[in-house]
């Protein structure tokens, strides 16, 4: 699944091609995604793009009369084509731009979404989201105050979008390893020093991934068709049975909330 760095990479890839351009018209080949493609999107014509933003894992395309909210789901991707090329099986939505370019959305599993909203404050999918992990709002004191009230394992807690958005499975694993915190540790047992290091490492691992173009997943391509390279720097995710790069102990894995957690039993206690 594309996580926050991949979505931010996509945003940065499509932004210069969309902002200031116009959506001449749209082509929706298959509206049966996670939710049906909004009817307002199907009828867009001659709409200027004002901005391309991101909230959590949602891409937000701002137009004069409202917003297109895009979620990439499990396997979705967006890319810019320099011309309208023949579609392939999983190409579900095209935005035909005024300069002849095309924003094409591809999604083999169809778990993504293309929704319309006139005001982001009224969007049900954006309501109740926690702070952005790279913002000043996400800080040690904020997280420590939340942790004191909860008795839950830290790994699934970090993946709760009400706590902080966009820290998906890959980066929760990596940040906990870098912080030397067991993924099974209860959050109310974390000290302020633990939380401070954890916040630092979450920001660091996400920023590094964004800078390198997102993690290379089998389902993900950047908007220019080039894969990201951060997967080369993963320390524990997907490395069960391999020696830890820090101590040599074999990486282990467990299931937490139906997601696989990877960790070093020696480094993370």
CORFEN-V397657 format. One record per backbone hydrogen bond with DSSP energy under -0.5 kcal/mol. CO is the residue of the C=O (numbers start at 0). NH is the residue of the N-H. Records with the same first field share a line. If there is no record, write none. Layout:
CO: NH  NH
This chain:
2: 5  6
3: 7
4: 8
5: 9
6: 10
7: 11
8: 12
9: 13
10: 14
11: 15
13: 16  17
14: 17  18
17: 20
20: 48
21: 23  97
22: 45  46
23: 45
24: 95
26: 28  93
30: 32  36
34: 32
37: 40  41
38: 42
40: 43
43: 25
45: 47
46: 22
47: 49  63
48: 19
50: 61
52: 59
54: 57
56: 71
57: 54
58: 60  69
59: 52  61
60: 67
61: 49  50
62: 65
65: 62
66: 68  116
67: 60  69
68: 114
69: 58
70: 112
71: 75
74: 107
76: 105
78: 80  103
80: 101
82: 84
87: 90
89: 91  106
91: 28  29
92: 104
93: 26  95
94: 96  102
95: 23  24
96: 99
100: 96
101: 80  103
102: 94
103: 78  105
104: 91  92
105: 76
111: 33  34
112: 70
113: 37
114: 68
116: 66
118: 121
119: 122
122: 126
125: 128
130: 164
131: 134
134: 137
136: 138
138: 142
139: 143
140: 144
141: 145
142: 146
143: 147
145: 148
146: 149
149: 187
151: 186
152: 156
153: 157
154: 158
156: 159
158: 160
159: 162  163
160: 129
162: 130
164: 132
165: 3  167
167: 171
168: 172
169: 173
170: 174
171: 175
172: 176
173: 177
174: 178
175: 179  180
176: 179
179: 268
181: 184
182: 154
184: 153
185: 188
186: 189
190: 194
191: 195
192: 196
193: 197
194: 198
195: 199
196: 200
197: 201
198: 202
199: 203
200: 204
201: 205
202: 206
203: 207
204: 208
205: 209
206: 210
207: 211
208: 213
209: 212
211: 228
213: 229
214: 216
216: 219
221: 224
222: 79
225: 221
228: 231
229: 232
230: 233
235: 238
238: 241
241: 250
243: 247
248: 243
249: 264
250: 240
251: 262
253: 260
255: 258
258: 255
260: 253
262: 251  264
263: 267
266: 268
